[in-house]
Amino acid sequence: MGSMLASFNIEKAIGPDGRPIIPSGRYTTTITSHVEPFKCAITPRSERVKEMILSSDNEAI
């Protein structure tokens, strides 16, 4: 998990109107409560990370 956070920017997704989509912050009501799915934008923090992802074996991802 730490490698993912160090390698990628995780930000709010942008809607069709060009404005950020604000996550609802709602949680499930199951026995193991967790946040409901939401849209986000995940982008590489650097060109080096982008090249590493593009050159990797798809099965490793």
C-alpha positions in Angstrom: 0.0 0.0 0.0 2.8 2.4 0.8 4.4 1.9 -2.6 1.0 2.8 -4.3 0.7 6.0 -2.2 4.3 6.9 -3.0 3.9 6.2 -6.7 0.5 7.7 -7.6 -1.6 10.8 -7.0 -5.1 9.9 -5.9 -7.5 12.8 -6.4 -11.1 13.6 -6.9 -12.4 12.7 -10.4 -13.5 15.5 -12.7 -17.1 15.5 -13.9 -18.3 16.4 -17.4 -18.8 19.9 -16.3 -15.1 20.2 -15.4 -15.7 20.4 -11.7 -14.4 17.9 -9.1 -16.8 15.1 -8.1 -17.2 15.1 -4.3 -17.4 11.6 -2.8 -20.6 11.1 -0.7 -18.7 9.7 2.3 -21.4 7.1 2.8 -20.5 3.7 4.3 -22.1 0.4 3.8 -24.4 -1.0 6.5 -23.0 -4.5 6.4 -21.3 -6.4 9.3 -17.9 -5.1 8.0 -18.7 -1.5 7.2 -16.6 0.2 4.5 -16.9 3.3 2.3 -19.2 3.0 -0.7 -17.5 3.0 -4.1 -16.6 6.4 -5.5 -14.9 7.8 -8.6 -11.4 9.1 -8.3 -8.4 9.9 -10.6 -5.2 7.9 -10.1 -2.2 9.2 -12.0 1.5 8.4 -11.8 3.5 10.9 -9.7 6.4 10.9 -12.2 7.4 10.0 -15.7 9.6 7.3 -14.3 6.6 5.6 -12.6 4.6 5.9 -15.8 7.3 4.3 -17.9 7.7 1.5 -15.3 3.9 0.7 -15.5 3.8 0.9 -19.3 6.8 -1.5 -19.6 5.6 -4.0 -17.0 4.1 -7.4 -17.8 0.3 -6.9 -17.7 -0.2 -10.0 -15.5 2.0 -8.5 -12.8 -0.4 -5.5 -12.5 
